[in-house]
Amino acid sequence: MPFTPIDGERDARRSEILQMSEKAAAMLQIVRDAFRKQQAGSIATAEHLGREIHRHERTLMETLITMADVSTRPRSDEDTVFVPMHLERVGDNLEALAGAVRKMIGEGVLFTDRAVREMSSLLEMTIELLECVRDALSTGNRTLIRNIVTVSRQLDLMANEFALFHEQRLIEGVCQPRASSLYLAMFDHLKGIEFHARQIGEKLAPAPLSALEPPREARERMKPS
């Protein structure tokens, strides 16, 4: 699908999409910092950004409803239909993630050191993924668009491996039930973000998944120390 860079002066719809992607990346950075520092004070700012993402999506949908029938819409406009839908779902998962981190801090739930390292690694790579989405939408650069799917695949591999580690901790009795419940909730919300970000990348630049599989050395670098 051909994709043109977002230009806010010429196309208000594309400007709204870009703001959604920028706020999603900023929101996850705030949540990451709250998790890292175990301080919930900044989560309210993240939640405000989540509401802004929904506001942008509503504005876009209202605009699209007033447009001519979809059959008369240029093919290059298709991204203004599916991108905000997936970005809003990214926002939904970010809001749920922020709520889980708030609960973790508020209730004093402790993760094992290994679980903290795993969650930190997942958060960092998910931030990288959302930054890829933001930069690809801003520039229309084909390499950046392809990077969305590449980073998404790396994140999926990392998450699958960490799920096995978590299962082993449960078997060994190392992980407490309350901590396990919150870890899995945060894990699922990050997987949701990864899924919808990947949908954006695959729609903008379809490519065989086998061609996007990260090399073995890249997978080794993903493992937490």
GIFENCOR-V402990 format. One record per pair of residues at least 12 apart in sequence whose C-alpha atoms are under 10 Angstrom apart, sorted by the first residue. I is the first residue (numbers start at 1). J is the second residue. D is the distance in Angstrom with one decimal. If there is no record, write none. Layout:
BEGIN
[[I,J,D] [I,J,D]]
END
This chain:
BEGIN
[[1,75,7.8] [1,76,7.2] [1,77,9.9] [1,78,8.5] [1,79,8.6] [1,202,9.9] [1,203,7.3] [1,204,5.7] [1,205,6.8] [1,206,8.2] [2,75,8.0] [2,76,6.0] [2,77,9.3] [2,78,9.4] [2,79,9.1] [2,140,9.2] [2,142,9.9] [2,204,7.5] [2,205,8.6] [3,75,9.5] [3,76,6.3] [3,77,8.5] [3,78,9.2] [3,79,7.6] [3,136,9.8] [3,137,8.7] [3,139,9.5] [3,140,6.1] [3,141,8.8] [3,142,8.9] [3,145,9.8] [3,204,7.0] [3,205,9.1] [4,76,7.7] [4,77,9.4] [4,79,9.5] [4,137,8.4] [4,138,9.0] [4,139,7.8] [4,140,5.5] [4,141,8.8] [5,18,9.7] [5,135,9.8] [5,136,8.2] [5,137,6.4] [5,138,5.6] [5,139,4.8] [5,140,4.5] [5,141,8.0] [6,18,7.0] [6,136,9.6] [6,137,6.6] [6,138,5.5] [6,139,7.0] [6,140,7.6] [7,138,8.2] [7,139,9.4] [12,60,9.0] [12,63,9.7] [13,56,9.3] [13,57,9.8] [13,59,8.6] [13,60,6.2] [13,61,9.5] [13,63,7.9] [13,64,9.0] [13,77,9.7] [13,80,6.9] [13,81,9.7] [13,84,9.7] [14,60,9.1] [14,77,9.5] [14,79,8.9] [14,80,6.8] [14,83,9.9] [14,84,9.6] [14,137,8.7] [14,138,9.0] [15,56,9.6] [15,60,10.0] [15,137,9.8] [15,138,9.0] [16,53,9.1] [16,55,9.6] [16,56,5.8] [16,57,7.8] [16,59,8.0] [16,60,7.1] [16,80,9.4] [16,84,8.6] [17,53,9.2] [17,56,7.5] [17,57,7.9] [17,60,8.1] [17,79,9.4] [17,80,7.4] [17,81,9.9] [17,83,7.3] [17,84,6.1] [17,85,9.9] [17,87,8.2] [17,134,9.2] [17,137,8.0] [17,138,9.2] [18,56,9.8] [18,83,9.9] [18,84,9.4] [18,133,9.4] [18,134,6.7] [18,135,8.9] [18,136,9.7] [18,137,6.5] [18,138,6.4] [19,52,9.1] [19,53,7.9] [19,56,7.8] [19,134,8.7] [19,138,9.7] [20,49,9.0] [20,50,9.2] [20,52,7.8] [20,53,5.2] [20,54,8.4] [20,55,9.2] [20,56,6.6] [20,57,7.8] [20,83,9.7] [20,84,7.6] [20,87,6.8] [20,88,8.0] [20,90,9.7] [20,91,8.7] [20,134,8.6] [21,53,8.3] [21,83,9.5] [21,84,8.9] [21,87,6.9] [21,88,9.5] [21,90,9.3] [21,91,9.4] [21,130,7.3] [21,131,8.1] [21,132,9.6] [21,133,6.8] [21,134,5.0] [21,135,8.7] [21,136,9.9] [21,137,8.0] [21,138,9.1] [22,49,9.8] [22,53,9.4] [22,130,8.4] [22,131,7.9] [22,133,8.9] [22,134,5.9] [22,135,8.8] [22,137,9.8] [22,138,9.5] [23,46,8.9] [23,48,9.8] [23,49,6.0] [23,50,7.7] [23,51,10.0] [23,52,7.8] [23,53,6.9] [23,91,9.0] [23,130,9.7] [23,134,9.2] [24,46,9.0] [24,49,7.4] [24,50,7.4] [24,52,9.5] [24,53,7.3] [24,87,7.8] [24,88,9.1] [24,90,7.4] [24,91,6.4] [24,94,7.7] [24,127,9.1] [24,130,7.1] [24,131,8.9] [24,133,9.7] [24,134,8.6] [24,193,9.9] [25,49,9.9] [25,90,9.9] [25,91,9.8] [25,94,9.7] [25,126,8.9] [25,127,6.2] [25,128,8.5] [25,129,8.7] [25,130,5.3] [25,131,6.0] [25,132,9.4] [25,133,8.8] [25,134,7.5] [26,45,9.9] [26,46,7.9] [26,49,8.1] [26,127,8.6] [26,130,9.1] [26,131,9.0] [27,43,8.8] [27,45,7.9] [27,46,4.9] [27,47,7.8] [27,48,8.8] [27,49,6.2] [27,50,7.2] [27,53,9.9] [27,91,8.7] [27,94,7.4] [27,95,8.8] [27,98,8.9] [27,127,9.4] [28,43,10.0] [28,46,7.6] [28,49,9.8] [28,50,9.9] [28,91,9.5] [28,94,6.7] [28,95,9.3] [28,97,8.8] [28,98,8.4] [28,123,7.8] [28,124,9.1] [28,126,8.1] [28,127,6.4] [28,130,8.6] [28,190,9.9] [29,46,8.7] [29,123,8.3] [29,124,8.4] [29,126,9.5] [29,127,6.7] [29,128,9.9] [29,130,10.0] [30,42,6.8] [30,43,6.9] [30,44,9.6] [30,45,7.8] [30,46,6.1] [30,47,9.8] [30,98,9.0] [31,43,6.4] [31,44,9.8] [31,45,9.4] [31,46,6.8] [31,47,9.4] [31,94,8.4] [31,95,9.4] [31,97,7.8] [31,98,5.9] [31,99,9.4] [31,100,9.9] [31,101,7.4] [31,102,9.0] [31,123,8.8] [32,97,9.8] [32,98,9.0] [32,101,9.0] [32,119,9.3] [32,120,7.5] [32,122,9.8] [32,123,6.2] [32,124,7.7] [32,126,9.9] [32,127,8.7] [33,120,9.6] [33,123,9.7] [34,46,9.9] [34,98,8.8] [34,101,7.5] [34,102,8.3] [34,105,8.7] [35,98,9.1] [35,100,9.8] [35,101,6.2] [35,102,8.5] [35,104,8.6] [35,105,8.0] [35,116,9.0] [35,119,9.0] [35,120,8.2] [35,123,9.4] [36,101,10.0] [36,116,8.5] [36,117,9.8] [36,119,9.6] [36,120,7.4] [36,123,9.9] [37,105,9.7] [38,101,8.4] [38,102,8.9] [38,104,8.5] [38,105,5.9] [38,106,9.2] [38,108,9.2] [39,101,9.3] [39,102,8.4] [39,105,6.8] [39,106,9.0] [40,98,9.2] [40,99,9.9] [40,101,7.7] [40,102,5.7] [40,103,9.0] [40,104,9.3] [40,105,6.5] [40,106,7.6] [41,102,9.0] [42,102,9.8] [43,95,9.6] [43,98,6.5] [43,99,8.3] [43,101,8.5] [43,102,7.1] [44,98,8.9] [44,99,9.9] [44,102,9.5] [46,94,8.6] [46,95,7.8] [46,98,7.3] [47,91,9.6] [47,94,8.6] [47,95,6.3] [47,96,9.5] [47,98,7.3] [47,99,8.7] [48,95,9.5] [49,91,8.7] [49,94,9.7] [49,95,9.1] [50,88,8.8] [50,90,9.4] [50,91,5.7] [50,92,7.5] [50,93,9.5] [50,94,7.3] [50,95,6.2] [50,96,9.9] [50,98,9.7] [51,88,9.9] [51,91,8.4] [51,92,9.4] [51,95,8.8] [52,91,9.3] [53,84,9.1] [53,87,7.9] [53,88,6.4] [53,89,9.7] [53,90,9.2] [53,91,6.4] [53,92,9.1] [54,84,9.3] [54,85,9.8] [54,87,9.0] [54,88,6.1] [54,89,9.2] [54,91,7.4] [54,92,8.6] [55,88,9.4] [56,84,8.3] [56,87,10.0] [56,88,8.8] [57,81,10.0] [57,83,9.6] [57,84,5.8] [57,85,7.2] [57,86,9.8] [57,87,8.2] [57,88,6.5] [58,84,9.2] [58,85,9.8] [58,88,9.4] [60,80,8.0] [60,81,8.4] [60,84,7.6] [60,85,9.6] [61,80,9.3] [61,81,8.0] [61,84,8.5] [61,85,9.0] [64,80,8.6] [64,81,7.8] [78,203,9.8] [78,204,9.8] [79,137,9.7] [79,200,8.6] [79,203,8.3] [79,204,7.7] [82,199,9.1] [82,200,7.7] [82,203,8.7] [83,137,9.4] [83,196,9.2] [83,197,9.1] [83,199,8.6] [83,200,6.1] [83,201,9.5] [83,203,9.0] [83,204,9.3] [84,200,9.4] [85,196,9.0] [85,200,9.6] [86,193,9.0] [86,195,9.0] [86,196,5.3] [86,197,7.1] [86,198,9.4] [86,199,7.4] [86,200,7.0] [87,130,9.8] [87,133,9.6] [87,193,8.8] [87,196,7.2] [87,197,7.5] [87,199,9.9] [87,200,8.5] [88,196,9.1] [89,192,8.0] [89,193,7.5] [89,195,9.6] [89,196,6.9] [89,197,9.3] [90,130,9.3] [90,189,8.9] [90,190,9.0] [90,191,9.9] [90,192,7.0] [90,193,4.9] [90,194,8.2] [90,195,8.6] [90,196,6.3] [90,197,7.3] [91,192,9.9] [91,193,8.1] [91,196,10.0] [92,189,8.7] [92,192,9.0] [92,193,8.7] [93,186,9.2] [93,188,8.6] [93,189,5.0] [93,190,7.1] [93,191,8.8] [93,192,6.2] [93,193,6.1] [93,194,9.8] [93,196,9.7] [94,186,9.5] [94,189,7.0] [94,190,7.8] [94,192,9.0] [94,193,7.4] [95,189,8.9] [96,185,8.5] [96,186,8.0] [96,188,9.7] [96,189,6.7] [96,190,9.6] [97,182,9.7] [97,185,7.6] [97,186,5.5] [97,187,8.7] [97,188,8.8] [97,189,5.8] [97,190,7.5] [97,193,9.9] [98,186,8.7] [98,189,9.5] [99,185,9.9] [99,186,9.2] [100,181,9.8] [100,182,6.4] [100,183,8.6] [100,184,9.9] [100,185,7.0] [100,186,6.4] [100,189,9.3] [101,182,8.2] [101,183,9.5] [101,185,9.7] [101,186,7.8] [103,182,8.3] [104,178,9.2] [104,179,8.1] [104,182,7.0] [104,183,9.2] [107,178,9.8] [108,179,9.7] [109,176,9.3] [109,178,7.1] [109,179,6.0] [109,180,9.7] [109,182,8.4] [110,175,9.4] [110,176,8.7] [110,178,8.8] [110,179,6.3] [110,180,9.7] [110,182,9.8] [110,183,10.0] [111,174,9.9] [111,175,7.5] [111,176,8.4] [111,178,9.4] [111,179,5.9] [111,180,8.1] [111,182,9.1] [111,183,7.9] [112,169,9.4] [112,174,7.9] [112,175,7.0] [112,176,9.1] [112,179,8.6] [112,180,10.0] [114,162,9.8] [114,165,9.1] [114,166,9.2] [114,169,9.6] [114,224,8.3] [114,225,8.9] [115,162,8.6] [115,165,8.8] [115,166,7.6] [115,169,9.3] [115,175,8.9] [115,179,9.5] [115,180,9.5] [115,183,7.9] [115,224,9.9] [116,183,9.3] [116,224,10.0] [117,223,9.6] [117,224,6.3] [117,225,8.0] [118,158,8.9] [118,159,8.7] [118,161,9.8] [118,162,6.7] [118,163,9.7] [118,165,9.3] [118,166,9.5] [118,183,9.9] [118,187,9.9] [118,222,9.9] [118,223,8.3] [118,224,6.4] [118,225,9.3] [119,159,9.3] [119,162,8.8] [119,183,8.0] [119,186,8.2] [119,187,7.7] [119,190,9.6] [119,224,9.7] [120,224,9.0] [121,155,9.3] [121,158,8.7] [121,159,9.5] [121,162,10.0] [121,222,7.9] [121,223,8.3] [121,224,6.9] [122,155,7.1] [122,156,9.5] [122,158,7.5] [122,159,7.1] [122,162,9.1] [122,186,9.8] [122,187,8.3] [122,190,7.6] [122,191,9.4] [122,222,9.4] [122,224,9.8] [123,155,9.7] [123,186,9.7] [123,187,9.5] [123,190,7.6] [124,155,9.8] [125,151,7.6] [125,152,8.7] [125,154,8.5] [125,155,6.4] [125,158,9.3] [125,190,10.0] [125,194,9.8] [125,222,9.1] [126,151,8.4] [126,152,8.1] [126,154,10.0] [126,155,7.1] [126,190,7.2] [126,191,9.0] [126,193,7.7] [126,194,7.0] [126,197,9.5] [128,147,9.9] [128,148,9.0] [128,151,7.6] [128,152,9.4] [128,155,9.7] [129,147,8.2] [129,148,6.1] [129,149,8.6] [129,150,9.0] [129,151,5.9] [129,152,6.5] [129,154,9.7] [129,155,8.4] [129,193,9.1] [129,194,7.6] [129,197,7.4] [129,198,8.8] [130,148,8.1] [130,151,9.6] [130,152,9.6] [130,193,8.6] [130,194,8.7] [130,197,7.1] [130,198,9.9] [131,144,9.8] [131,148,8.8] [132,144,6.3] [132,145,7.3] [132,146,9.0] [132,147,6.6] [132,148,5.5] [132,149,9.2] [132,150,9.9] [132,151,8.3] [132,152,9.8] [132,197,9.2] [132,201,9.3] [133,145,7.2] [133,146,9.8] [133,147,8.6] [133,148,6.1] [133,149,9.5] [133,197,7.0] [133,198,9.0] [133,200,7.8] [133,201,7.5] [134,148,9.6] [135,148,9.7] [136,148,8.0] [136,201,8.8] [136,204,9.5] [137,200,9.7] [137,201,9.8] [137,204,9.6] [140,204,9.3] [142,204,8.8] [142,205,7.5] [143,205,9.4] [144,201,9.2] [144,205,9.9] [145,200,8.7] [145,201,5.8] [145,202,8.5] [145,203,9.7] [145,204,6.9] [145,205,6.4] [145,206,9.7] [146,198,9.9] [146,201,6.6] [146,202,8.1] [146,204,8.5] [146,205,6.3] [146,206,8.4] [146,207,8.2] [146,212,8.4] [147,198,9.9] [147,201,8.0] [147,205,9.8] [147,212,8.9] [148,194,9.5] [148,197,7.2] [148,198,6.4] [148,199,9.3] [148,200,8.0] [148,201,5.3] [148,202,8.2] [148,204,9.8] [148,205,9.4] [149,194,9.4] [149,195,9.9] [149,197,8.1] [149,198,5.4] [149,199,8.4] [149,200,8.6] [149,201,5.5] [149,202,6.6] [149,205,8.8] [149,206,9.2] [149,207,8.8] [149,209,8.4] [149,212,7.0] [149,213,9.3] [150,198,8.8] [150,201,9.1] [150,209,8.8] [150,211,9.0] [150,212,5.3] [150,213,7.0] [150,214,6.9] [151,194,9.1] [151,197,9.9] [151,198,8.8] [151,212,8.9] [151,213,9.5] [151,214,8.4] [152,191,9.6] [152,193,9.6] [152,194,6.0] [152,195,7.8] [152,196,9.7] [152,197,7.5] [152,198,5.9] [152,199,9.7] [152,201,8.9] [152,212,9.4] [152,213,9.8] [152,214,10.0] [153,194,8.7] [153,195,9.8] [153,198,8.3] [153,209,8.4] [153,212,7.2] [153,213,6.6] [153,214,7.3] [154,212,9.1] [154,213,7.6] [154,214,6.3] [154,215,9.5] [154,218,8.1] [154,219,7.1] [154,222,8.0] [155,190,9.4] [155,191,8.6] [155,194,7.4] [155,219,9.6] [155,222,8.6] [156,190,9.8] [156,191,7.5] [156,194,7.5] [156,195,8.9] [157,213,9.5] [157,214,9.1] [157,219,7.7] [157,222,8.9] [158,219,7.6] [158,220,9.7] [158,222,6.5] [158,223,7.3] [158,224,9.6] [159,187,7.7] [159,188,9.6] [159,190,8.9] [159,191,7.7] [160,191,9.8] [161,222,10.0] [161,223,8.7] [162,187,9.3] [162,223,8.9] [162,224,9.6] [163,183,10.0] [163,184,8.6] [163,187,8.5] [166,180,8.1] [166,183,8.8] [166,184,8.8] [167,180,9.5]]
END
